[in-house]
Amino acid sequence: MQLLSICDFKFLVQYYYLTVAKTISSRIRSDIWVS
């Protein structure tokens, strides 16, 4: 029995990477502004 279908898994991976990208980009921006 599969807990997640392939489509759900792809969606979760995309959402995870988008969240990580936003966090990294915001950190880089703050570092640039501070320095």
N, C-alpha and C positions, 0 to 999 in steps of 0.2 A: 504493500500500500504506500503510495507516494503522498507525502505531506504537501509538497509543493509541485505544481505543474511546471513545465519548462517556461511557459509564458510568465507565470508569477515569479519564477526565479530570475528571469531576465529583468523584469521590472524592478525587483528588489536590488539587483546589482546596479542597475542604472541609477536608482534613487540613492544608493549608498555612495557611488562615485561622485554624483552631483553634489551631495552634501559635503563630502571630503574636499572636493574642488573649491566649493564656496568658502570653506573654513580656511584652506591654505591660501587662497587669493586674498581673503580679508586679512590674514596674518601678514602676508607680504606687503599689502598696502599700509598697514599700521607700522610695520618695520621701516618702510620707506619714509613715511611721514615723521617718525620719531628720529630717524638718523638723518 
